[in-house]
């Protein structure tokens, strides 16, 4: 906190746990609507004017508002919340079971090819369309589209997660056998 207060004191004043406050500070989650007036009063200004959250009486889940990571599941959830649909209503629109939708939104499962066409219609665009040009961008896009964590993809590739992270942001070049292995794994022809 910038107000010279230790975290535990700030959390106590806001009526939340230090874990919740830490998540807010790290931008992992936004405070829910019921916490925002207290936080605005505590800070003395409104930090939320452009955070992308909607109506306080909307369809956001209890607990926290989700920050999209760009996965297909996150895009489905974001669109569902924009349309103020319940999971059940959205599942009906997509012609799937609510449990299936939940699996997609939580990046536990990937939709079938047939479901992807309905998802494209639901979203209004093709989230899987590639605009990546560098190998690092292609690796990141591959990982995000499949809902894989950096650590999980690194394990599948047999590389260190730090190496993969540096490659995704273009800080290091792949060479030799590692570049061939990643190109083969991703089925990408890179120059």
FENZI-V801950 format. One record per run of one state. SS is the DSSP state (a for helix, b for strand, c for the rest). FROM is the first residue (numbers start at 1). TO is the last residue. If there is no record, write none. Layout:
ss=SS from=FROM to=TO
ss=SS from=FROM to=TO
This chain:
ss=c from=1 to=6
ss=a from=7 to=14
ss=c from=15 to=17
ss=a from=18 to=25
ss=c from=26 to=29
ss=b from=30 to=30
ss=c from=31 to=32
ss=a from=33 to=43
ss=c from=44 to=64
ss=b from=65 to=65
ss=c from=66 to=71
ss=a from=72 to=82
ss=c from=83 to=86
ss=a from=87 to=94
ss=c from=95 to=97
ss=a from=98 to=105
ss=c from=106 to=112
ss=a from=113 to=123
ss=c from=124 to=134
ss=a from=135 to=145
ss=c from=146 to=149
ss=a from=150 to=157
ss=c from=158 to=160
ss=a from=161 to=168
ss=c from=169 to=175
ss=a from=176 to=186
ss=c from=187 to=191
